[in-house]
């Protein structure tokens, strides 16, 4: 069957393109050409305006490094070990550069070991990036922390001006310690509602300003004061 001129033109063009790209790939693997070298590393995060300084330091490699000499798994492991990083993905771009995407923990509170203060995420993860300063606007936790502190954190924020710290007791309920030294025993179920009721009692009777040591709210029918 006789081929048209367009067939032979397209066939010739495909041979040229295949040869070109094959040559580029071979040159890149052998370390030749601009695509064989890492000229930049792009870093992006899923959260808004995070501090990526420590991530950039962990991801850094020498400019001009052969792109195929970069161990992406090792680089990802270094970045994952950076305080505040929850998940990381590292990939090599067609132009030889490296792209890094990180998911950062979002701090909703603080946790303390009695000396330093650590960011605390909503899933109870203590982020290893401590400071010596307590954030007065954040709820403070001590001791073990459960997997989800979202609800209790929101509830504790409503009484933040009277709060010292929150403590997870017996793996099932919360104690709230006030700035004036009162320990509030919250119920296993409905801790947020108990804190709301405590706010009302304090507004009406200045309960948290009285000379008391313990407020027991574990019984739904009554509040015990010692």
N, C-alpha and C positions, 0 to 999 in steps of 0.2 A: 504493500500500500504506500503510495507516494505521500511524503510528509510536506506540509506547507512550510513556507518561510518563517511563519510565526512560531511554529513548533520548534524549529531549529534555533530561533532566537531565544525563546524561553529556555530551551534545553541548555544552550550555551551559558545563559545568564545564571542558571541554577548551578552549573558546574563551577563557575567563577565564584559565586557566593559561598558554596560549600567549601571550596578551597580556601577562601579568605577566612571564614570562621574557624575552620580546622587549624589553619596556621596560627590564628590568634590564640586558640586554646592551647596549642602546643607551646607557643612562646610564653604564655602566662604560666603554664606548669613548669617550664624551664627557667622562669624568672626573668624573662625579657618583656619589655613593653610596659606601658603605664598601668595596665590592668593587673600586672603581676605584683604590684606594690601597694601597701596600705598607705593612703595619703590622709585619711581622716576616719574618725569613729563618731558616728551619730548616736546620740542617746536620747531616748524619749521615755516618758512615764505616763501611766494611766491616770494618775492623780493630778490635781491642779497645783501648779507652781511649787513642786517639791524641791528640796535642796539636793542637787545631784552631784555636789562636789566630791563626796566620798566615792560615789559610783564611778565618776570619771577617773578618779585616781586608780581604782581597782581595774578599770577597763583599759587603761593606758598601755600602749606598746610603742616601741621606737618608730618614728616616722621612716618610711621607706622599707619597712619589714616585708619580706616576701609573704604575700597573702596566704599561700598554702602552707606556710610554716607556722601559722597561728593556730594553736590548739583551741578550738572554740569551746570544747567541754571544760577545759582547764580555766579558760577566761570566764565562762559562766559560773564556775565554782567560786572563783575569787570574788566576783560581783555578788553572788548569793550570800557570801559571808559578810558582806558589808552591813552594818547596823541599819535597820529600817527597810531592808529589801525583803519583800515577801515572795516574789517570783521573778525569774529573769529568762529572757530568750535572746540568744546571740546568733546572728547569721552573717554569711559572707555575701556581699552584693556582687553583681556581674562586673562592676568596674574595679573590683578588688578591695574596696573599702569594707568596713565592718559596721553593722547596725546592731544596736543594743536597745532592747525594750524591757523596762522594769515595772513591776507593780510594787508600790510602797505600802507599808503599813500606815494606817491613818490613826494617829493618837487621839483618843477620846478622854483620856484621864492620865493620872500619874500613879506610879507604884514606887514604894520606897523600901529599902532594906534597913532603914534606920539611919543611914548616912547619906546616900546619894538618892536622886530622884530620876526615875526612868519613865519614858513615854510608854503608855499602855494602850494597846489596840482594843477594838470592840470584841475581838474573839479571845481576849485574855492573854495575848502575847506580850511579854515584856521585851521591849526593844532595847538592845544593848547600846544605848547612846545616852548615858547618864549625865546629869548636871548636878551642881551643888545647890541649886536654887529651886525652891518649891514654887509652883505656879498657883497663886491664891485663887485663880478663877477655875482651877481644875479639881475634880474630885480625886482624893488621894486614897489609894488602896495599900493594904499591908498583908503579908502572908500569902497563902495560896489564893489563886484566882480561878474561877470557873471559866468554861469555854465561851460564855456569852454574858457580857456585863452591860449591854446596851440599855436595858430597862432600868436596872438599878442605878446606873450612872445618871440617866435623865432624871430619875426621882430624887437622887441625892443633890443634884444641881439646884433643885428648888429650895434647898435649905443650906446652901453652900456657905453662907455667912456664919452659920453656927457649927459647921462640920469640922472635925479634925481629920478622921479617916474612917474608911469602911473595912470591915474584917469578915472574911468568909469562914464560918464556924461549922465544924463537924461535916464539911462537905455538903451541906444542905440548906443553910440559912445564913443571914447577915446579922452582924452586930454593927451598930453605928456609934462611933465615939465622937462626942461633941468637943468643941474647943474649951468648954468649961469643965471637962472631966466627967461628963455623964455618959454612961454606957446604955445604949438603947438596944434591947433585945427584940429584933424584928421577927415576925412569923415566917415559917418555912414557905407558906404560900401567901401571896398578896403583900409582899414587902413594900412595893410602890404605894399601894393604898394605905398601908400603915404609916408611911412617911407623910403622906398627904394629911392623914388624921392628926399626926403629931404636929404638923404646921398649924392646924386649926387650934389645937389645944394650947400651943405656945402663944398664938395671937390673942386668944381669949384669956388665958390664965398665966402667961409668962412662965410656962412650965420649965423651959430650958434655962431659966435664970434663977431657979430656986436651988436651995441647998440640999440636993439629992444626988445619989450616986448611980442608981439603976432605975430605968424605966422598962418594964417588961410588957411588951405588946404581943406576946405569943398567943395569948388567949383572945379570941375574937369577941368574947362577951364583956371583957373588962380590961382596964389598964392598971397594972400594979406598979407602985412607986416605992422605992426603998431609999 
